[in-house]
Amino acid sequence: MKAKCSDLIAADLPDISRRSLLELAGLAIATSAFPSRAASALPTAGQSANQSKGLRAVGPIMDTLSTYMSDAAKHPLPDEVTEKAKHHVLDTLAAMVSGSNLLPGQRAIQFARAYGGKEVSTVVASNVSCGPIEAALANGVLAHADETDESHSWHRRDTVHSRRCTRL
């Protein structure tokens, strides 16, 4: 039996949806529209390498600041700063757990569960796995749903705002 040409072509191609085809086409167009990084880094005629990158000499303040910032990773934090940071983290986690029982927190968990996304992130105080953006939003709402944290006294006024937003 003789095979048709269309059968041979269809057998060799993977299953591609219209959406993935359009995504690939958009990616191809976008990458061809921008010059490659290597080509854009080359200086043009009559231009030094620093001028082509848009670099200028920095002033003494910026030089001091950048040196301080780059050296900061080499120095340990003071013990009281480390302890305060641990306190803030635990305080926020406790607020998230207690906030999960309130209406704003429950709505945030419902949103994350319903919206889904690629299951790579978790929502605190629940069994929900979802995308990182959805988890960040839900966890942020949980942290502000019940302002029982004592880290900042000015947070108390956010409680009314977060509860009001969930009703909209």
Residue pairs with C-beta under 8 A, 6 or more apart in sequence:
41 52
41 53
42 52
43 49
43 51
43 52
44 52
58 66
77 85
87 151
88 151
91 149
91 150
91 151
92 143
92 149
92 151
93 124
94 148
94 149
95 142
95 143
95 144
95 145
95 146
95 147
95 148
95 149
96 105
96 124
96 125
96 139
96 142
96 143
97 124
97 125
97 142
98 146
98 148
99 105
99 125
99 141
99 142
99 143
99 144
99 145
99 146
100 106
100 109
100 124
100 125
100 126
100 142
100 145
101 146
102 145
102 146
102 163
103 145
103 163
103 166
104 141
104 144
104 145
104 162
104 163
104 165
104 166
105 125
105 141
105 142
105 145
105 146
107 141
107 166
108 123
108 137
108 138
108 139
108 141
108 142
108 145
108 166
109 123
109 125
109 126
109 128
109 138
109 142
111 134
111 137
111 138
112 123
112 126
112 128
112 130
112 134
112 135
112 137
112 138
113 126
113 128
113 130
115 130
115 131
115 134
116 130
116 131
116 134
117 130
117 131
117 132
117 133
117 134
118 131
119 129
119 130
119 131
120 129
120 131
120 132
121 129
121 130
121 131
121 132
121 134
121 135
121 136
122 128
122 129
122 130
122 135
123 129
123 130
123 135
123 138
123 139
123 142
124 139
124 142
125 142
128 135
128 138
130 138
141 162
141 166
144 155
144 158
144 159
144 162
145 159
145 162
145 163
146 159
147 155
147 156
147 158
147 159
149 155
